Amino acid sequence: MRITEAKFAGSSVRAALKPSRKLPEFAFIGRSNVGKSSLINMLCGNSKLAKTSSTPGKTKLINHFIINDSWYLVDLPGYGFAKISKKEREELRMMINDYIQNSDEMVLLFVLVDSRHDIQKIDLEFISGLGENGIPFAIIFTKGDKLGPNALKAQIEKDKAILSEQWEELPPMFVSSSETGAGKEEILEYIGQYI
């Protein structure tokens, strides 16, 4: 699949307030500094679509982008929130949970994990919650250009081993780089199977 058109369709704080047009939704989430906005922009071929920032935790709303007039790419706030108050953290957590559990159109949630480090406790806890609630998800390892090929392979194998302690069957996994465009075709092809 190729993305020929990507347009901002609206922001919301709850699933009930998202754009009224019902289309399949593919949502993206990860820790605050995982490179989510850069990945979204790379997938859509538009460097200005999702707002990137040197300050982690810029996304504070649920942002819908309509793709090829046939599906939504949904940019969710990060978890493991950057420097914000306890009250704001709780509001974001509730916003994320409300969307994930109440958006009937969400087909799949892509969980982004930084390929340079061991998968973190907060990632494992979030993924575990998805399993408990029967939420379909896939994992995208971001920043795949930051390690050499052998180090990258070893790190992902290590993360798979960590995940295998909790999961009998691992979810689909992709390796991406917003710098080189790696993973773009595979991720879009995977989304295309559902549309």
Buried (B, 14 or more C-beta within 10 A) or exposed (E): BEBEEBEEBBBBBEBEEBBEEEBBBBBBBBBBBBBBBBBBBBBBEBEEBBEBEEEBBBBBBBBBBBBEEEBBBBBBBBBBBBEBEEEBBEBBEEBBEBBBEEBEBBBBBBBBBBBBEEBBEEBBEBBEEBEEEEBEBBBBBBBBBBBEEEEBEEBBEEBBEBBEEEEEEEBBBBBBBBEEEBBBEBBBEBBEEEE
